[in-house]
Structures are given as C-alpha cells and as structure tokens.
Amino acid sequence: MNNKIWLSSPHMCGKEFENVKEAFETNWIAPLGPHVDGFEKDLVSFTKSGYAAALSSGTSAIHLSLIMLGVGAGDEVLCQSFTFSASANPIAYQGAIPIFIDSEEDTWNMCPKHLSLAIEDRIKNGMKPKAIIPVHLYGMPAKMDEIVAIAKEYEIPIIEDAAEGLGSTLNGQACGTFGELGVLSFNGNKIITTSGGGALISSNEAHINKARFLATQARDNAPHYQHSQIGYNYRMSNVCAGIGRGQMTVLNDRVAQRRSNFEFYKSKLSNLNGVSFHNEPEGSFSNRWLTCIVVNPNETDGITREDLRLALDKKNIESRPLWKPMHLQPIFEKYPFYGDGTSAKLFDNGLCLPSGSNLSTSDLELVVSTILEVLNQK
Ligand SMILES: *Cc1c(COP(=O)(O)O)cnc(C)c1O
C-alpha cells in the first residue's frame, strides 16, 4: 500500500527548526518574545495590513474581533453559512445570534444580494446587525468590492475571515485587508502553519493594541496585577512564532505549488463530463489552498462525489466533501438563514482533493488515475 496521501499536511522548509532552537537557546519560551515581534512584522509586510497581532488561533482572532466591536448577548452578526464552524462559534461565545448568509456561484462565498436582503430584513425586525463575517473559502477571494460597499452603506463593520486565504489577492490587494479586522490561521492544515496559531490584522493600530491587551489577560498598567476588563489567554508563543517566521520565507512558493496542483488536476480532469472546477473571476488570485471539484451525477451516469471519495479512501488517499453549511448544522439550524440553496448544492456535490504543497507528482497522478478509473466504469 502507498503511504497515506493527505488533504493538506504541514510542509516545513528547514529554517523553522533553527528559529525554534534559537528560542530555546535564548530561553524565550513564552507567549511573547523576539519571534512574535518578528512574525508580526513579516505578516504586515506580506499583507500590507498596517498592523498585526499574533494569537493562539484563528478562532481566538475572530472572538477578539467580536469583543472589540462590542458584540454582546442578543446582538446579531451576519456570517457566511458556507464555512468551517470556527467562523461562527465565536458569535455563540458572546451569546450573540448568528444570521447565516448563503453563497453565490462565482466565488462560493457570501452572496452580496442575500447580504443586502438580510440587513434590510433584520433592520425591519428592529435590530441592526453588529458585524459582517465574509470568508475567503478554499482561498478564493469573496466579492469584497460589493460586500464592502454594502457594509459602508449600512455602517456595519466587517470581520474578514481570511483563515484559508493567506496569499490570495483581489485586484492586487491582500485578502484580510478589506475589512475593519482581518483574521488569519496557521493551523496545521493551512497554507502555512505554526503548528497551531492565528493572527489579527488591521489598518487600525488601536484595534491591534487592544487585541494584544485583551489576549494577555487585560492587565492594566500597574506594578501589581490590576484588571478592569475580562481578559483572555490568546497570545502566540515565541516557539510557535519561530516556526511561523520560517514558514513566511516560503509562503510565495507554497502558493505557487498549490496553484500548480490545481492546474495539474484541471488539465487531467476538466474535460470529463460532469466534473467542474472553481475558476477565478477577473481580478481574483486564489492561493488554491484546496483544489475542489464539483461532480454532477446527472452527467456522470449517476456517479457521485461520494463514490469518488470512497474509491480514493480505499487507496489510502484523503479527500473530503466541501464544508457543510452552518445553517444545516444541528447546532446552528435554528438561526435565521437568507439564501437560495447555492451552498447546500455545493455541499452535496463538491469534493476537496489532496492539495498540500508537499505532494509528489506520483501522488497527484495516483489521485487522478483513481478518479478516472471510477468515472470510466460507467
Ligand atoms: C481554520 C479556519 C478557522 C479557524 O482557525 P483556527 O486557527 O483553526 O482556530 C476559521 N475560519 C476558517 C474558514 C477556517 O478554515
């Protein structure tokens, strides 16, 4: 049996270990230190965001964003439904109410039309939403021009979930820098990793200072430990930031490799009936974190994405259905949803293929030949 082929596994370049060693040698084994400062600088210079705070996860970055925007119990927050649960969970941490918005077909991200409809309807119901959380799913930039225009019109701040979108741009501007606050993740499966970690980026220095303050237990400026607000332990450790600094030196290579995976799959599979790819609209540049295909069983003689997934699994190849939308999740289905079924249809027919930057050509070829075998059985 071949070795397991993973969906997206960590890919070190070698410099990470030197940085970790340096952290040990200098005894900076704490949630602060020179690698944390350096990693934040690297993130700012890569995204041109202005300011960055390195945190313990992307989830904590979303949580702090909601706190800083004053989201509390009973408030409503508009959130893309088609996403990983970490986009929405922090809304519940605050006792607030998620209002889920469907996707449009071009980018698979938040549909501006349904966003507008939802805002109008919520205002009519007597409550103006406190924040909007669009997501750059699988690295594909959301329609930020339209979403930002709507947010401005109604004066609702955007928390941009760019956890999957580091290295993606829209009209040359980095994903994560369109909103009031941008969220990055360095979890083990993301395009680069710190083993676990995240960051908040913003052009507003006060937000980032506040995030650092809240993330280190909200300690007031006093020689004793004094607190006038509830704090959190959400800072990134200097050891993890050392890994991150190494990863930042190869981020552009990682994006190039993942884009090349996408091109490989597309060249081998896109002429098959019933198999379609997620193309970049004009002006969009996706990091292609994961390559996704949509399988239409009406055009494959009934072969479904699940048939493909099971056949891949038999060959020790990990693939995964697209994210199950939040409005269909047992924990979130009771909340309002505005949409037309686009994300549900993508969930039914979509499959994420192995997409790591460390896959070999023979790995990719095995994925392709397995898919071709199933589709040629018809
Ligand atoms: C990974 C991810 C997050 C959460 O990041 P963590 O660092 O794992 O907490 C949030 N949103 C999306 C869309 C993600 O994929």
The ligand as an SDF file (V2000), in Angstrom:
LIG
                    3D

 15 15  0  0  0  0  0  0  0  0999 V2000
   -9.1620   27.1620   10.0440 C   0  0  0  0  0  0  0  0  0  0  0  0
  -10.2800   28.1280    9.9640 C   0  0  0  0  0  0  0  0  0  0  0  0
  -10.6210   28.9720   11.0370 C   0  0  0  0  0  0  0  0  0  0  0  0
  -10.0590   28.8190   12.4190 C   0  0  0  0  0  0  0  0  0  0  0  0
   -8.7290   28.8650   12.5710 O   0  0  0  0  0  0  0  0  0  0  0  0
   -8.0090   28.0650   13.7710 P   0  0  0  0  0  0  0  0  0  0  0  0
   -6.6290   28.6380   13.7310 O   0  0  0  0  0  0  0  0  0  0  0  0
   -8.0720   26.6260   13.4540 O   0  0  0  0  0  0  0  0  0  0  0  0
   -8.7290   28.4190   15.0340 O   0  0  0  0  0  0  0  0  0  0  0  0
  -11.6040   29.9230   10.8580 C   0  0  0  0  0  0  0  0  0  0  0  0
  -12.2520   30.0280    9.6900 N   0  0  0  0  0  0  0  0  0  0  0  0
  -11.9830   29.2340    8.6500 C   0  0  0  0  0  0  0  0  0  0  0  0
  -12.7340   29.4430    7.3880 C   0  0  0  0  0  0  0  0  0  0  0  0
  -11.0110   28.2450    8.7520 C   0  0  0  0  0  0  0  0  0  0  0  0
  -10.7740   27.4240    7.7240 O   0  0  0  0  0  0  0  0  0  0  0  0
  1  2  1  0
  2  3  1  0
  2 14  2  0
  3  4  1  0
  3 10  2  0
  4  5  1  0
  5  6  1  0
  6  7  2  0
  6  8  1  0
  6  9  1  0
 10 11  1  0
 11 12  2  0
 12 13  1  0
 12 14  1  0
 14 15  1  0
M  END
$$$$
